[in-house]
Amino acid sequence: MLTTVQFTIVEGPDEGTRYEFRQQEVNVGREFSNDLILSHPDVAENHFRIVQDKEDIYLEDLGSGVGIKLNGLFVSRGPLHNGDELQVGPYVFHIALLREEITDEFIQGLQVLEGTGKKPSLLKRPPLLALLSVLLVVLVYSAVRLSMTEREGEDLSNTGPLPMPYHGIVGHKVGGKNYVDKVEFTFFAQKPKYRLRYRPGYIRYPRQVAIYLNDEKLAYVPLTIDRWADDLVLVDLPQSSLKMREVNVIRFDNLKNPPEKTRWGLRDVSVHEVPIPKCDVEVAQKYLRLAREKYEERRIKDPNLFAAIQYLKEGLEYVIACEDAQIRDVLLETKRRYEEELQGKYEDYLFNTKKFLKLKDLEAVKIELRNIISHVPDESDPRNRAARDLLEKLEKR
C-alpha cells in the first residue's frame, strides 16, 4: 500500500500552499537537500521526516532542537493519521493521507495487459466484484446514517438572530444540539463602546470562523482543538462599525468549505458596555500635541514613533463621547499615518532579516531583530514577540 502525504499550510508563511509526496520517506527542513524546504530560521536544517513502514506512517524528529508539535503536543516520534495538525516553527500544517491499494491481482492484471496488448476485464474478477459490493453497502449505510444524524439535532440556520446574552451552545454537532454554519446575535447600542465576550470550542483551523459586526469583519475565532476554551475571549467592538440607538448584528461565520463538515461551537456569548471618559477636547488635544512632538523626534530615538501612536490612542478615548467629530477625525487620520510609517519600517527590517538569513550572516540578522524590538518596544505586540523569540534562539547558539 502506497500513501500520498499532503501538507497544507493553514497558518504561517505561504498560507494556503499545498505540497504532495508519494514516496516512502519525506524529509523536511531548511536545507535544500530536503524534499520539503521551509526557509525559516525557526526550522532546523534537517528538522524531521515522515516514513511509511508497511501499514504505518510515522514522523520522527531528526534532532532539530526546536521540536515538532503534533495536535498541539511536542513529540519526538509518533504515528501520523489523516487530519492531524503539525506545527514546525511558524508553520501549521494540515496533514491528509491519501491511501491507494495496489493488490497482487491488480499488478498481475497490468502485467497481462503489457504482455498481450489486450485489456483484461477487471469487472469479471470475483474479488473486485466483492469489493464493489462492500463499497456499495458502505455508501448506502453512510447515507442512511447521515440522514438520521441530521434529524437528531435542531437546525438553527433559519431561526434568525438570537438576542444577547445567549448562554446555550450553538454550532455544528457540538453536544448534539444543533446544526448551523453561521449564527447571528443582536443587541441594541446606546453607548459608544462595547466589548464582545464568548467561549469558543472545537475550532481546529486558523481563520475557520470569522466574526462580523454589521457585515464588517472584526477578527477570527482562536484555535481550541477538541475542547472548550478555558477562558472567555474578549473583542472590543469598533465605534466606527456600531449603529448608535439601533439594533446591531454580530455574526460568527464558519468559512470552511463545506462548513457543515467541520465541528465547531460557541457558548456564553454576550456584549457589555465599556466605560469611557467624558468628552474632553482639551485633553484630547494635549495628547495630539504630545504625539506630534514624539513624531518629530522619531529619528532621535527609535521608540518615539511607537510612543506617538500610543498618545494618539489615549487621546481618542477622550473624544469617543464627543458629538463633534472634528478632533476625532484628526486623531484617527494622524494615527493612521503614523501606523503606516511604523509598519513600513517593520517590513523593511523584516526583509533585511530574511535576506541576511539566506546569506547566513547571523550577526546582521541580530541587528535587524534588535531594530524591530527597538521600534516596537511593547512586549505584548506580536511583532515584538516574534523578533524577541527569534533573537533569543539565535543568541543561544
Disulfide bonds with the S-S distance in Angstrom:
Cys279-Cys322 1.91
